[in-house]
């Protein structure tokens, strides 16, 4: 029996690897936040990524030249703004909300991506695709059941976190739309995001010389976040968008929640409830289904190219 989605195995592997790396950031960030405020942390994470990228550029003049050419294109600025806004809204929202709300509301991309993909990419939504989205969304709901409150003081935080999901969803869809899947694109996005987050760190996080006087443990956490969660994971995920469609890639984003919960259980001793385990099982089932579904393939690259003018 032939499964039509198996020809996407490279994209599936890259998407899985990216989201497993992103899943580690939940636990690592929680530990780092004991020493660094969230505004400084998100900037320092991006700063580490930028330093790594600049070091790579020293030894790769061709890649550096390609990144410089990307700097002249409007698309890279649009993507960078969306990514920076997503980061900013996420950490602002967490100030008004709690961790459970933040986990769920900042990861609603699988809900928004299919609609945006239909609008911007003209992706078809198959029946199996709808079932997969329902399974993934239901799993996410079970994992977060009971965490939402109707406290008016939290409405603003919830709205900001939903804005985070919208920003990330649009970033993913437009990355696919603009075919910004090369290393030069992902590297330049990280550099520009770092510059955009600097004012936030200075004025909201009070970034200064004292911000770097932190324990070695926190420094290692920040380096991990910058190297894997920022540079490697983003590059792998954008590369995965070449061979799987945006809707399928959104379902894979849910894997980071599952992996994050498992790590929290193993490393921090946080207990998993029955509902969380059922939700995780639904999410994993959705990922398996989309992996073997032919609708997960990246169709119409040439059609997209001929139908939509590229933003430069």
Backbone as a ProteinNet text record, in pm:
[ID]
protein_1_A
[PRIMARY]
XXXXXXXXXXXXXXXXXXXXXXXXXXXXXXXXXXXXXXXXXXXXXXXXXXXXXXXXXXXXXXXXXXXXXXXXXXXXXXXXXXXXXXXXXXXXXXXXXXXXXXXXXXXXXXXXXXXXXXXXXXXXXXXXXXXXXXXXXXXXXXXXXXXXXXXXXXXXXXXXXXXXXXXXXXXXXXXXXXXXXXXXXXXXXXXXXXXXXXXXXXXXXXXXXXXXXXXXXXXXXXXXXXXXXXXXXXXXXXXXXXXXXXXXXXXXXXXXXXXXXXXXXXXXXXXXXXXXXXXXXXXXXXXXXXXXXXXXXXXXXXXXXXXXXXXX
[TERTIARY]
84.9	0	87.7	58.3	142.8	77.4	150.9	100.7	150.7	60	101.7	182.8	169.6	241.7	386.2	426.4	561.6	668.2	630.7	732.4	771.1	701.3	734.1	821.6	880.5	948.6	1059.6	1126.8	1231.6	1172.1	1064.6	999	940.9	883.9	827	936.2	1049.3	1160.4	1210	1223.7	1271.8	1172.5	1042.6	940.4	939.7	954.1	960.2	1081.1	1196.8	1318.9	1307.1	1252.6	1238.1	1149.1	1037.9	942.9	987.6	1067	1126	1222.8	1303.3	1394.7	1316.6	1210.4	1128	1063	1029.9	969.5	1060.7	1191.4	1284.9	1285.8	1244.3	1251.8	1153.6	1045.2	950.3	1018.1	1088.7	1154.8	1275.8	1358.3	1478.7	1443.3	1341.2	1299.7	1249.4	1176.3	1122.6	1235.5	1341.9	1457.1	1528.1	1548.5	1619.7	1544.3	1410.1	1330.1	1346.1	1407	1436.3	1548.4	1625.4	1740.4	1729.9	1651.6	1645.4	1499	1468.1	1329.4	1294.3	1165.5	1127.3	1167.1	1168.7	1202.9	1350.4	1435.4	1577.5	1603.6	1529.5	1554.6	1528.5	1416.3	1385.3	1485.4	1534.4	1636.3	1769.7	1812.6	1941.1	1940.8	1825.7	1811.7	1837.5	1775.9	1795.9	1937.2	1993.5	2129.9	2230.2	2214.6	2302.8	2291.2	2166.7	2146.7	2215.7	2206.5	2270.7	2421.9	2480.3	2626	2670.1	2595.8	2628.3	2621.8	2517.8	2500.3	2613.6	2649.9	2759	2890.2	2910.9	3030.8	3027.8	2910.4	2896.1	2924.4	2876.6	2897.2	3045.1	3126.1	3269.6	3332	3285.8	3345.4	3264.3	3153.3	3069	3035.3	3129.5	3107.2	2990	2966.8	2855.3	2721.2	2709.9	2587.6	2568.5	2676.8	2671.2	2623.3	2671	2629.6	2481	2436.1	2294.6	2205.1	2251.6	2175.3	2169.4	2279.5	2281.8	2181.2	2170.6	2072.9	1930.9	1907.3	1774.9	1736.1	1836.3	1810.7	1743	1760.7	1702.5	1558	1506.4	1374.3	1271.4	1156.5	1050.7	1004.9	1006	952.4	1022.9	1154.9	1229.9	1194.4	1161	1120.8	981.1	893.2	758.3	765.7	843.3	856.1	921.6	1022.1	1092	999.9	921.8	828.1	725.6	673.3	574.4	634.6	757	821.9	851	898.2	927	799.2	692.5	564	512.1	528	485.1	558.1	690.6	769	721.1	704.6	667.9	531.2	432.4	298.3	297.1	378.6	383.4	429.8	538.2	592.3	511.9	451.8	361.2	236.9	183.5	64.2	86.1	206	234.8	236.7	258.6	253.9	112.4	12	-127.5	-200.1	-140.8	-207.7	-123.3	-167.2	-89.2	-23.8	58	137.2	49.4	-58.7	-145.2	-212.8	-264.6	-325.9	-224.1	-103.6	-0.3	33.8	44	77.8	-26.1	-154.6	-259.2	-279.1	-296.7	-334.5	-220.9	-96	16.4	45.8	-30.1	-6.6	-133.8	-207.8	-330	-305.5	-178.3	-145.1	-217.4	-228.5	-298.6	-443.6	-503.5	-640.5	-644.6	-547.1	-547.5	-482.7	-380.3	-302.8	-386.8	-476.7	-554.9	-634.4	-691.8	-768.6	-675.9	-563.1	-467.7	-407.1	-380.9	-324.5	-422.9	-551.6	-653.1	-659	-639.6	-646.8	-521.8	-403.9	-278.8	-213.1	-237.2	-170.6	-265.2	-396.3	-497.8	-483.2	-444.3	-435.4	-574.7	-586.7	-712	-717.9	-835.1	-855.5	-935.9	-870.9	-936.9	-1016	-1098.9	-1175.5	-1083.9	-979.5	-884.7	-811.4	-781.7	-717.1	-802.9	-933.8	-1026.2	-1027.6	-1030.9	-1030.4	-903.3	-790.3	-662.6	-662.4	-715.1	-720	-810.3	-922	-1013.2	-944.2	-872.5	-801.2	-694.3	-616.1	-510.9	-567.4	-674	-735.3	-799.2	-861.3	-922.1	-814.9	-703.4	-593.4	-538.8	-524.2	-477.1	-575.5	-706	-808.1	-805.8	-787.9	-781.7	-660	-546.7	-424.8	-437.2	-523.1	-535.4	-668.4	-749.9	-882.9	-874.2	-956.7	-961.3	-865.5	-781.2	-683.4	-736.9	-841.6	-895.6	-991.9	-986.3	-1073.6	-1140.5	-1251	-1323.2	-1295.6	-1185.6	-1146.1	-1117	-1187.7	-1167.8	-1023.6	-950	-810.9	-722.4	-769	-687.6	-726.8	-832.2	-880.2	-773.6	-706.8	-602.5	-489	-446.7	-338.9	-377.8	-501.6	-548.1	-550.2	-594.8	-599.9	-459.8	-363.4	-225.3	-169.9	-202.1	-152.6	-216.4	-344	-407.5	-340.1	-302.6	-227.4	-94.7	-32.3	91.3	67.8	-38.9	-70.6	-98	-169.5	-197.6	-68.9	21.8	148.5	232	244.4	322.7	258.2	124.8	55.1	79.7	68	90.6	236.3	328.2	469.7	493.4	432.9	451	393.9	272	205.9	279.2	320.1	390.6	531.8	594.3	724.3	709.6	600.4	570.9	537.5	458.5	413.6	530.1	624.2	738.9	855.5	838	944	1073.3	1056.5	1171.2	1217	1271.6	1307.8	1458	1536.4	1681	1744.1	1868.1	1939.6	1955.4	1978.4	1997.2	1873.7	1755	1631.2	1613.4	1627.3	1607.6	1712.7	1836.9	1942.4	1916.3	1874.8	1851.5	1730.9	1628.8	1512.5	1556.9	1642	1688.5	1766.4	1852.3	1930.6	1838.6	1743.3	1653.2	1562.2	1516.8	1433.4	1510.8	1637.7	1720.3	1725.2	1744.1	1747.2	1612	1504.6	1370	1334.7	1393.6	1363.8	1450.3	1554.1	1643.3	1571.3	1487.5	1416.3	1329.2	1264.4	1181.7	1266	1383.9	1470.6	1519.3	1548.9	1600.8	1492.9	1374.9	1272.8	1180.1	1157.3	1069.2	1148	1260.6	1341.5	1455.2	1475.4	1583.2	1718.2	1741.5	1866.9	1984.9	2086	2205.4	2319.5	2433.6	2548.7	2515.8	2427.1	2391.6	2313.4	2254.4	2175.5	2261.5	2391.8	2481.4	2550.2	2520.7	2575.8	2480.8	2486.4	2393.8	2474.1	2414.1	2485.1	2516.8	2615.2	2655.7	2538.5	2454.4	2339.9	2247.9	2220.3	2133.2	2199.5	2329.8	2402.3	2395.4	2410.9	2401.1	2261.2	2159.6	2021.7	2000.1	2052.3	2035.4	2107.1	2226.3	2300.8	2222.4	2162.6	2082.1	1963.1	1894.2	1777.9	1817.4	1931.2	1974.2	2023.3	2096.3	2156.2	2053.4	1979.3	1887.4	1747.1	1690.7	1553.5	1535.7	1642	1631.8	1692.3	1820.5	1889.1	1852.7	1880.8	1864.6	1717.4	1631.9	1490.9	1422.7	1447	1383.5	1431.9	1561.8	1615.9	1556.1	1544.3	1486.2	1339.2	1265.3	1122.1	1094.7	1167.1	1147	1186.2	1290.7	1330.5	1222.5	1156.5	1050.3	933.5	912.1	801	817.3	935.6	954.1	878.4	862.9	807.9	680.4	634.8	502.8	426	293.7	217.7	204.1	156.2	150.2	56.9	-55.9	-151.3	-88.7	-19.1	48.1	155.3	229.7	335	276.4	154.9	90.7	56.4	13.7	-16.6	109.6	223.8	348.1	386.7	340.3	371.5	319.6	212.2	156.3	250.2	344	436	521.8	553.1	639.3	571.4	437.4	366.1	378.7	361.2	372.2	513.1	612.8	751.1	786	734.4	759.1	701.8	580.6	519.6	599.5	646.6	725.5	854.3	921.4	1044.3	1017.3	904.3	868.8	847.6	789.7	767.9	901.2	989.9	1115.6	1216.5	1222.6	1327.9	1282.7	1153.7	1105.3	1010.2	976.2	888.7	743.1	704.3	565.1	481.5	369.6	286.5	194.9	172.6	82	-54.3	-158.1	-292.6	-342.9	-452.3	-511.5	-555.9	-614.2	-658.4	-539.7	-428.5	-309.6	-257.7	-259.4	-212.9	-306.5	-438.3	-533.4	-514.8	-493.8	-470.4	-343.9	-238.5	-112.7	-131.8	-210.2	-236.1	-310.1	-407	-479.5	-386.8	-299.9	-206.5	-111.5	-57	33.4	-39.1	-166.4	-244.9	-264.1	-287.9	-304.2	-175.9	-62.4	67.1	92.8	62	78.7	-10.6	-136.1	-231.1	-183.1	-137	-93.5	36.2	115.8	241.7	216	106.4	76	-27.9	-73.5	-177.7	-115.1	-158.5	-106.5	-133.5	-236.3	-266.2	-162.7	-73.1	30.4	144.7	145.7	257.9	248.1	361	366.7	337	211.3	171.1	174.8	186.6	163.8	272.4	398	504.4	509.7	496.3	498.2	370.8	259.8	134.8	140.6	193.8	207.2	294.5	399.5	494.2	430.9	342	281.1	158.7	93.1	-30.9	-6.9	93.2	115.7	251.3	258.8	387.9	466.4	593.5	676.5	703.3	694.7	726.8	876.4	935.7	1081.6	1117.5
-119.9	0	123.9	215.2	333.9	453.1	519.3	638.6	760.4	843.8	954	1059	1070.5	1175.8	1143	1016.5	976.7	1045.4	1099.6	1168.4	1300.3	1338.3	1460.4	1430.6	1311.4	1270.2	1367.2	1430.4	1525.6	1646.3	1701.8	1815.6	1779.7	1657.8	1612.6	1599.7	1541.4	1526.5	1662.7	1757.5	1891	1961.5	1948.1	2010.4	1947.5	1814.7	1746.2	1793.3	1798.6	1839.3	1982.2	2073.2	2213.2	2225.7	2153.6	2168.5	2096.6	1991.6	1930.2	2028.5	2097.3	2198.4	2311.5	2357.9	2462.7	2414.2	2284.8	2230.5	2240.7	2231.3	2243.6	2383.7	2482.5	2621	2647.8	2569	2589.8	2570	2457.5	2426.3	2516.4	2532.6	2613.8	2758.7	2812.5	2950.5	2966.1	2867.1	2874.3	2883.5	2806.3	2811.8	2946.1	2993.9	3119.1	3238.4	3232.5	3343.5	3360.9	3265.6	3280.4	3381.3	3408.4	3497.4	3621.3	3613.5	3721.5	3757.3	3886.4	3925.4	3890.8	3871.6	3820.8	3911.2	4041.9	4133.2	4123.7	4114.8	4096.1	3957.9	3857.6	3720.6	3704.2	3757.1	3738.5	3812.7	3928.5	4001.1	3926.8	3882.1	3813.2	3683.8	3617.1	3496.2	3528.3	3635.2	3674.4	3725.1	3792.7	3844.6	3731.7	3624.5	3508.9	3451	3440.9	3392.2	3479.7	3610.8	3704.4	3690.1	3675.7	3658.7	3531.9	3424.1	3298.8	3318.2	3386.4	3409	3495.3	3600.5	3687.4	3609.1	3517.3	3432.4	3341.7	3288.7	3205.2	3287.3	3409.7	3497	3522.1	3525.1	3549.9	3444	3319.6	3207.7	3167.7	3236.4	3203.6	3330.8	3382.1	3508.3	3502.9	3386.8	3377	3389.6	3322.2	3332.3	3474.8	3537.3	3676.5	3768.8	3745.3	3827.2	3807.3	3682.8	3655.1	3720.7	3719.6	3784.9	3935.4	3992.9	4136	4171.1	4085	4107.7	4099.1	4006.5	3993.8	4121	4189.6	4312.2	4418.1	4408.7	4505.6	4471.3	4360.1	4315.7	4341.4	4388.5	4423	4302.1	4184.2	4065.4	4034.9	4054.7	4020.3	4114	4238.5	4333.9	4300.1	4259.1	4219.2	4099.3	3997.6	3877.9	3909.9	3994.7	4029.5	4105.3	4196.6	4272.2	4177.7	4084.7	3990.2	3904	3857.7	3772.3	3850.1	3974.1	4057.3	4092.5	4124.7	4156.2	4035.8	3915.2	3794.3	3776.8	3796	3788.1	3890.2	4015.2	4123.7	4099.9	4063.9	4038.9	3922.1	3821	3704	3741.8	3816.8	3848.5	3956.8	4047.5	4143.9	4073.3	3980.3	3907.1	3825.6	3769.9	3688.9	3771.9	3902.3	3989	4003.3	3989.2	4006.2	3873.6	3765.4	3636.3	3537.8	3412.5	3311	3217.9	3125.9	3040.2	2948.4	2897.1	2805.5	2877	2995.9	3074.5	3103.4	3142.3	3176.8	3058	2939	2819.1	2791.3	2804.2	2771.5	2882.2	3006.3	3115.5	3157	3135.2	3169.3	3059.5	2949.7	2837.1	2799.8	2901.1	2879.6	2881	2878.3	2885.1	2779.4	2653.5	2553.2	2588.9	2675.8	2720.2	2827.8	2918.8	3032.9	3002.9	2915.5	2892.1	2842.3	2743.4	2696.6	2808.1	2898	3008.6	3102.2	3137.2	3226.6	3160.1	3028.8	2957.9	2955.2	2942.8	2944.9	3082.6	3187.9	3324.8	3363.4	3333.4	3380.8	3279.5	3150.3	3046.3	2965.3	2986.4	2909.9	2760	2726.4	2585.1	2525.1	2400.1	2327.6	2272.1	2275.4	2214.2	2086.2	1971.7	1842.6	1800.5	1698	1647.2	1592.5	1519.9	1467.5	1582.6	1687.8	1804.6	1868.3	1877.2	1931.7	1842.7	1710.1	1616.7	1631.6	1645.8	1661.6	1788.9	1899.4	2025.1	2012.8	1942.5	1922.2	1839.5	1734.2	1651	1732.2	1808.4	1888.5	1994.8	2064	2166.5	2109	1993.1	1927.3	1885.1	1834.8	1797	1916.3	2027.9	2151	2197.2	2185.9	2225.4	2140	2008.3	1918.2	1948.1	1977.5	2006.4	2133.5	2225	2354.2	2370.1	2264	2272.8	2318.5	2416.2	2466.9	2580.1	2614.8	2721.5	2859.4	2864.5	2993.5	3046.7	3177.3	3240.8	3360.3	3403.3	3518.4	3642.4	3643.3	3759	3876.6	3989.5	4104	4151.9	4133.4	4178.4	4099.8	3980.7	3896.1	3908.1	3983	3993	4053.8	4159	4223.2	4126.2	4053	3956.3	3848.5	3799.9	3697.9	3751.3	3876.3	3936.8	3949.7	3988.9	4001	3864.8	3760.6	3626.8	3572.5	3603.5	3565.5	3639.3	3765.5	3840.6	3774.9	3712	3637.1	3525.1	3449.2	3339.2	3390.5	3502.1	3560.6	3603.5	3665.3	3710.5	3594.3	3489.5	3373.5	3300.9	3293.9	3226.8	3300	3431.6	3510.3	3501.8	3495.3	3479.1	3349	3240.1	3109.9	3108.9	3158.9	3157.3	3246	3364.8	3455	3404.8	3333.4	3272.2	3172.9	3097.1	3003.2	3079.5	3182.8	3263.2	3331.4	3385.1	3455.8	3362.7	3232	3133.4	3173.6	3223.8	3267.2	3152.2	3048.2	2926.8	2904.2	2993.8	2975.6	3020.5	2976.9	3018.5	3169	3231.5	3376.2	3448.9	3396.1	3458.6	3441.8	3317.3	3293	3365.7	3369.3	3437.8	3587.7	3645.1	3789.4	3826.8	3742.6	3767.3	3775.7	3684.5	3683.3	3810.8	3853.2	3975.1	4096.8	4108.2	4223.6	4220.8	4101.5	4088.6	4133.5	4097.8	4139.3	4291.2	4358.7	4505.5	4562.8	4499.9	4548.4	4527.5	4423.7	4394.4	4474.4	4540.1	4615.4	4725.8	4808.8	4912.6	4853.5	4740.5	4673.6	4634.2	4577.9	4534.4	4653.6	4764.9	4882.3	4949.8	4971.8	5051.2	4968.7	4842.1	4758.4	4663.2	4617.3	4525.2	4592.2	4724.2	4799.9	4733.3	4695.4	4631.1	4723	4668.5	4744.9	4651.1	4705.1	4619.8	4514.6	4548.5	4453.4	4334	4348.2	4239.4	4118.9	4143.2	4034.8	3970.7	4021.6	3965	3856.2	3741.5	3631.7	3503.4	3405.4	3278.3	3204.9	3118.2	3038.5	2956.4	2905.5	2823.6	2902.9	3028.7	3113.4	3144.5	3165.9	3195	3077.3	2955.6	2835.4	2823.2	2852.9	2847.4	2945.6	3066.9	3168.7	3126.3	3069.2	3022.1	2910.8	2819.7	2712.2	2771.2	2866.1	2927.9	2997.7	3066.3	3140	3050.1	2944.8	2857.2	2762.3	2692.6	2590.7	2644.8	2711.2	2758.9	2872	2946.7	3061.4	3030.9	3000.7	2985.1	2852.8	2740.8	2610.4	2578.6	2596.5	2559.7	2641.4	2771.8	2855	2816.6	2791.1	2752.6	2619.1	2522.6	2392.6	2407.5	2488.7	2502.1	2570.9	2678.6	2746.4	2654.8	2575.2	2480.6	2374.4	2333	2233.4	2283	2414.6	2472.3	2453.6	2414	2387.7	2262.8	2165.7	2036.9	1995.4	2073.8	2049.1	2180.1	2170.5	2294.1	2362	2485.8	2566	2505.5	2448.3	2389.3	2271.6	2184.1	2070.1	2117.6	2220.7	2271.4	2326.5	2382.3	2433.9	2323.8	2207.4	2094.6	2049.4	2051.7	2010.6	2103.5	2229.4	2322.2	2272.5	2193.8	2141.9	2043.6	1985.6	1888.2	1951.4	2080	2142.8	2150	2158.1	2157.5	2021.6	1916.4	1780.5	1756.4	1789.7	1766.5	1852.2	1976.4	2063.7	2006.8	1948	1887.7	1766.8	1686	1567.8	1610.6	1712.6	1761.5	1821.4	1892.8	1951.3	1841.8	1730.4	1616.5	1552.2	1534.8	1465.4	1552	1681.7	1767.7	1852.9	1890.1	1979.4	1910.4	1785.4	1712.2	1753.2	1827.2	1868	1747.4	1725.9	1609.3	1634.8	1530.8	1538.5	1484	1562.9	1518.5	1423.3	1353.7	1262	1337.3	1455.8	1535.8	1576.5	1611.8	1649.5	1530.7	1412.3	1294.1	1259.6	1274.9	1251.3	1354.7	1479.9	1584.4	1558.6	1516.4	1485.2	1370.1	1269.2	1156.2	1200.9	1292	1344.2	1422.2	1503.7	1583.3	1492.2	1391.4	1298.4	1222.4	1188.1	1120	1211.1	1340.2	1436.5	1449.9	1448.9	1460.3	1338.1	1218.6	1096.2	1100.8	1146	1151	1245.6	1363.9	1461.2	1415.8	1334.5	1284.7	1188.5	1111.9	1014.1	1063.8	1188.3	1243.7	1313.2	1281.5	1346.2	1493.5	1541.5	1685.3	1764.8	1696.2	1768.1	1810.9	1764.6	1799.2	1944	1996.4	2133.9	2136.5	2164.7	2165.2	2307.3	2313.8	2441.4	2544.8	2501.1	2600.5	2684	2615.8	2689.6	2771.2	2716.3	2789.9	2916.7	2904	3022.3	3126.7	3078.7	3169.9	3245.7	3178.8	3243.2	3324.6	3288.9	3354.4	3479.7	3476.4	3586.7	3650.5	3782.6	3847.7	3840.6	3813.3	3802	3940.3	3954.6	4080.1	4087.4	4191.7	4204.9	4329.5
0	0	0	-88.7	-104	-35	49.6	115.8	39.3	-17	-101	-29.4	101.9	172.7	199.9	174	209.9	126.5	9.8	-69.1	-4.2	102.3	175.3	296.2	300.8	422.7	462.6	367.3	403.9	474.4	416.9	480.2	615.5	625.4	752.5	858	819.6	913.3	961.3	868.9	906.3	998	968.3	1052.4	1192.1	1197.5	1326.7	1407.1	1341.9	1411.4	1463.5	1380.4	1421.2	1543.4	1543.4	1653.3	1779.6	1766.5	1885.8	1951.4	1869.6	1923.7	1989	1922.9	1982.7	2111.3	2117.9	2238.2	2358.9	2336.9	2449.5	2508.2	2429.7	2477.7	2590.6	2601.4	2710.3	2845.7	2858.7	2985.2	3006.6	2904.2	2916.8	2950	2883.5	2911.1	3053.7	3101.9	3238	3339.9	3317.2	3406.9	3394.2	3270.6	3248.5	3305.9	3305.9	3357.4	3508.5	3574	3716.6	3739.2	3634.5	3646.3	3558.2	3449.4	3351.5	3326	3319.5	3292	3147.1	3117.2	2984.2	2868.2	2890.3	2781.7	2744.7	2847.8	2821	2762.5	2811.2	2766.9	2618.2	2569	2427.4	2339.6	2388.2	2311.2	2314.3	2432.4	2443.5	2364.5	2361.7	2280.1	2133.6	2084.8	1945.5	1922	2022.1	2008.9	1992.4	2071	2056.5	1915.9	1867.2	1731.5	1628.8	1647	1553.8	1555.8	1674.6	1685.8	1613	1629.7	1560.2	1409.2	1363	1219.6	1163.8	1234.9	1188.3	1181.5	1274.7	1271.2	1148.1	1116.5	996.3	871.2	868.9	752.4	724.7	829.6	811.6	720.8	734.8	660.7	537.1	512.3	396.7	318.7	243.5	172.6	74.6	11.8	-82.2	-9.1	104.5	184.7	235.2	275.9	322.1	211.5	90.9	-23.1	-54.6	-48.6	-73.6	31.6	157.6	264.7	242.2	196.2	167.9	57.6	-44.5	-150.4	-95.5	-0.4	61.2	134.6	188.4	264.2	178.1	47.9	-44.1	-82.3	-33.1	-74	35.2	-4.9	89.9	169.9	106.8	173.3	303.8	310	429.9	543.8	513.2	616	668.6	577.7	619.4	714	676.6	759.3	893.3	892.7	1016.9	1112.4	1058.6	1142.7	1205.2	1125.5	1177.8	1289.1	1269.6	1369.2	1497.3	1482.2	1598.5	1673.9	1600.5	1664.1	1741.3	1682.3	1752.2	1884.1	1882.1	2005.5	2108.2	2062.8	2153.4	2216.4	2134.4	2186.7	2284.7	2256.6	2344.2	2484.2	2493.5	2625.2	2696.4	2620.4	2682.1	2734.3	2654.9	2695.5	2821	2835.7	2953.6	3081	3069.3	3186.2	3240.9	3153.3	3193.3	3212.3	3163.8	3167.4	3246.5	3251.8	3320.6	3219.4	3268	3179.9	3095.6	3154.5	3080.2	2963.8	2991.4	2884.4	2774.7	2816.6	2719	2630.9	2692.7	2616.5	2508.6	2543.5	2447.6	2345.5	2394	2304	2211.3	2251.1	2164.4	2063.3	2069.8	1977.9	1902.9	1860.4	1783.6	1633.2	1593.6	1451.1	1367.3	1413.9	1331.6	1302.9	1385.2	1361.4	1253.3	1255.7	1164.1	1029.2	1029.1	907.1	790	808.1	692.7	624.3	704.2	646.7	570.4	630.4	564.7	441	448	333.6	217.5	249.5	143.8	78.1	157	103.9	26.1	83	24.4	-69.4	-46.2	-124.6	-211.7	-192.7	-263.9	-238.9	-116.7	-78.3	-68	-109.3	-91.1	50.6	110	240.6	219.2	230.7	207.5	331.2	312.3	425.8	534.4	489.5	587.2	655.2	577.6	636.2	744.9	719	820	943.9	922.3	1034.9	1117	1047.1	1116.1	1199.7	1143.1	1217.7	1340	1325.4	1438.4	1547	1504.9	1601.4	1675.2	1598.2	1660.4	1752.4	1706.5	1789.3	1914.8	1901.6	2017.6	2117.8	2064.8	2153	2228.7	2159.5	2222.3	2328.8	2298	2394.2	2519.3	2501.5	2616.8	2704.4	2638.5	2713.8	2796.8	2752.6	2820.7	2891.8	2896.2	2955.7	3101.3	3132.4	3268.5	3296	3197.7	3221.3	3185.9	3101.9	3061.9	3167.3	3188.8	3285	3218.6	3277.7	3225	3308.3	3380.1	3459	3366.3	3382.8	3292.5	3287.9	3398.8	3402.1	3306.4	3265.1	3177.8	3031.4	3002	2863.9	2773.5	2821.1	2741.1	2712	2815.8	2795.5	2696.3	2706.7	2613.5	2470.6	2454.6	2321.2	2261.9	2344.6	2297	2255.6	2331.6	2299.6	2172.3	2150.9	2024.4	1909.2	1934.8	1834.4	1801.4	1901.2	1878	1777	1797.1	1705.2	1564.4	1555.3	1423.7	1354.1	1429.6	1371.7	1321.5	1404.2	1363.8	1245.2	1245.2	1135.5	1003.8	1008.3	887.1	843.2	939.3	907.4	831.5	879.7	816.4	674.8	660.7	529.8	429.8	472.1	380.7	349.9	444.5	414.6	300.9	304.7	196.2	68.3	83.3	-31.6	-102.5	-24.7	-83	-116.2	-84.5	-105.9	-33.8	88.6	169.5	256.7	193.1	266.9	273.4	217.1	217.2	347.7	370.8	490.5	496.6	380.3	380.5	432.2	401.1	447.4	597.1	646	789.4	872.3	825	899.4	905.7	794.9	793.2	878.9	880.6	967	1112.5	1155.5	1295.3	1326.9	1236.5	1259.2	1271	1180.1	1182.2	1305	1344.1	1463.7	1587.7	1594.1	1707.7	1718.4	1606.5	1606.3	1646.8	1602.2	1634.7	1781.3	1843.8	1983.8	2080.9	2031.1	2118.8	2196.4	2132.2	2210.4	2320.7	2293.4	2394.3	2514.9	2488.2	2598	2680.4	2614.3	2684.9	2769.2	2708.7	2776.6	2865.6	2831.6	2912.7	3002.6	2954	3033.8	3107.7	3079.3	3143.9	3120.7	2995	2957.1	2985.5	3049.1	3080.5	3113.1	3154.5	3188	3292.3	3387	3491.4	3440.3	3320.4	3263.8	3228.6	3211.4	3172.1	3293.4	3412	3534.8	3584.1	3519.4	3547.2	3569.8	3638.4	3662.4	3532.2	3539.7	3423.7	3371.6	3461.9	3421.8	3329.9	3367.4	3285	3151.7	3153.6	3029.5	2934	2986.6	2903.3	2843.9	2924.9	2876.4	2761.7	2776.2	2672.1	2543.7	2558.1	2440.7	2370.9	2449	2390.2	2314.4	2377.1	2312.8	2183.2	2186.1	2067.9	1955.9	1993.1	1891.2	1830.6	1916.2	1865.1	1842.1	1944.6	1933.3	1834.7	1808.6	1717.4	1581.5	1576	1447.4	1378.6	1444.5	1379.9	1353.4	1454	1438.5	1329.2	1325.8	1222.8	1084.4	1069.6	938.9	893	985.2	950	911.3	986.3	961.1	827.5	799	671.1	555.6	575.4	470.8	451	560.2	549.8	465.7	464.4	388.9	238.2	193.6	51.1	5.8	96	53.5	124.9	224.8	282.5	280.8	275	265.2	400.4	398.2	519.6	623.5	578.7	672	746.6	673.4	737	834.1	795.8	883.6	1012.6	1006.2	1125.9	1224.3	1172	1259.2	1333.6	1265.4	1329.2	1444.1	1440.3	1548.5	1683.1	1680.1	1804.5	1873	1795.2	1852.9	1961.6	1946.8	2046	2182.7	2183.7	2311.4	2379.3	2298.9	2354	2407.5	2326.4	2366.7	2487.9	2491	2604.8	2733.6	2725.8	2844.4	2893.4	2799.4	2837	2906.8	2851.6	2913.5	3051	3062.7	3192.4	3295.9	3251.9	3342.2	3382.1	3283.8	3308	3383.4	3349.8	3403.9	3521.2	3522.3	3627.8	3724.7	3694	3783.2	3777.4	3673.3	3659.4	3615.9	3682.3	3654.4	3535.8	3456.7	3343	3384.2	3359.7	3392.9	3285	3315.4	3218	3093.5	3112.2	2997.2	2910.5	2973.5	2896.4	2816	2874.9	2802.3	2686.6	2708.2	2599.8	2488.6	2527.6	2428.1	2349	2417.8	2349.4	2251.2	2289.6	2200.2	2075.1	2089.8	1973.7	1881.4	1939.8	1859.8	1782.9	1849.8	1782.3	1671.5	1694.4	1590.5	1470.2	1495.9	1387.1	1306.2	1375.6	1307	1220.2	1273	1194.2	1071	1087.6	975.7	866.7	905.9	805.6	739	811.1	754.2	639	645.3	542.1	441.8	459.9	373.6	254.9	136.7	16.3	12.1	84.8	84.4	158.2	231.6	303.2	215.4	89.7	3.5	-41.3	-81.8	-128.9	-277.4	-311.4	-450.8	-505.2	-634.2	-700.4	-681.3	-660	-651.5	-778.6	-892.7	-1018	-1034.6	-987	-997.3	-913.7	-791.2	-707.5	-775.4	-841.3	-903.7	-1018.2	-1091.2	-1206.3	-1169.3	-1057.9	-1020.6	-938.3	-850.4	-760.2	-788.3	-799.2	-813.3	-682.7	-691.4	-570.9	-515.8	-383.8	-317.4	-296.9	-347.1	-335.5	-257.4
[MASK]
++++++++++++++++++++++++++++++++++++++++++++++++++++++++++++++++++++++++++++++++++++++++++++++++++++++++++++++++++++++++++++++++++++++++++++++++++++++++++++++++++++++++++++++++++++++++++++++++++++++++++++++++++++++++++++++++++++++++++++++++++++++++++++++++++++++++++++++++++++++++++++++++++++++++++++++++++++++++

